[in-house]
Amino acid sequence: MESPIPDYLNRVLEATRPLESGQPAGYIETLAKADTSKLAVALAMVDGTIYSAGDDQVEFSIQSISKAFVYALAIDDAGLDKVLEKIGVEPSGGAYNGIPVSVDRSTSRPMNPMINAGAIAAHALVVGPNATVEERTDRILKALSRLAGRQLHVDETVYEDELKDSGRNMGIAYILKAAGFIECDPQDAVKGYIRQCAINVNVRDLAMMAATLCNGGKQPISGDQIFPQQSVRQVLSVMTTCGMYDAAGTWVANVGIPAKSGVAGGIIGALPGQLGIAAFSPKLDKKGNSVRGVAICEKMSRDMGLHMMDASQISRSTVRVSVAIIEAGGGKGKPVEKRKVIIFSLKGAVRFTGLERLSRTIAHELSPPTPEHPDAGKHRDAYAVVISLREVYSLNKIARQILHDDIQRLLIEGRRVIVIDPTTALRMETVKDENSFHIVSYEAEARDFIGGSGCKLNPSSDLW
Ligand SMILES: NC(=O)CC[C@H](N)C(=O)O
């Protein structure tokens, strides 16, 4: 069966094609002559599945989209502290190449790495202050190629064209050098920066690069951890507040996806944990963002419910409570003992809010009723407490810690506790009381522990 997604993507393109406004970037000759009828979109999932439509093989220069990735490389090579010393993380509120707004008024520190001043400073931090232009651009080209999953190349014509008219960027670099925010030769920083901007990509490359960010820095297909998760969080944060230059506020409100655009008409969006998107169309609006590209992203965000501030998925159903009766004993004339077990099942990628709910639910079910909570403690008489993490995909640090504390508290109360943890999400090493606490991988083991091997689960009981 064919996937309906490419059809959907084609419809998105057709819906935005009638938008005629905008101009291709005029100051780089090759871009000024671009075929403005070209239009493409791609989606890449965090497992590496990719969908695309339109002119998805057409290459264009990455331009400012490179800034996001080079920022991550600067963090890798110089460390976050040094990067923050040299480049801020505040939106400038001005154009990407605006000189007075790009740097802090009192210190001249670049406002953020998504505009030219900050991007030139980030470029200068790659490899190290004594590196040559070739060494820096080599490192960048290799990293971008690994992100895209294929060998990329610098478009020499675009590079030469932009270098001819690089007075503005040179001016910025000299200001940064004078103020101590770049250590290398300003001309080298600009040449390298312009080369990084001239690397050619298509929308499929960009979607895969974005998906790598969504996947915590791990390239979905090769499985290579290209950037540490910490750096990716930093990059996505700055993309959110500064990625669309002085249109960042409107973008966040309308699209709600961390993003970065470039003057050749490309845009990437990276929705953490979900998917990377890329769009391409050369005509730009006054702020330098692709007109159709913005419209494509707005439409997809709306249609597909991608806005990161959407509160429609409230973490509500992460905890389920059920009760089972286990028949223990029986054999050799011994009476059958019915043991009531209360099971708390957790689900999904559990963080603080999920664990807070579990903690509250455990307290509600197992503590005595109070005037405010007369219905509490219905299962206080349970013989054992089972916490099932069978459907848990991950527990973050705080969730793990609260769960540890909850288990310790139950043990102190003298309860028998069994945790079903097939993927060792809990990673509990210290077990105080081996008689009353067990970690198992399967429900059957939990049942054996509660009722002795061969015990029966009351058929009317809820499933675990
Ligand atoms: N917004 C952009 O894509 C700008 C990149 C371009 N190379 C410049 O420095 O002007």
The ligand as a Gaussian input file, in Angstrom:
#p B3LYP/6-31G(d) Opt

LIG

0 1
 N       20.210000      34.963000       6.128000
 C       21.152000      34.341000       5.474000
 O       20.993000      33.254000       4.969000
 C       22.409000      35.144000       5.305000
 C       23.587000      34.323000       4.867000
 C       24.475000      35.053000       3.947000
 N       25.592000      34.230000       3.604000
 C       24.943000      36.361000       4.553000
 O       25.838000      36.383000       5.310000
 O       24.416000      37.406000       4.264000

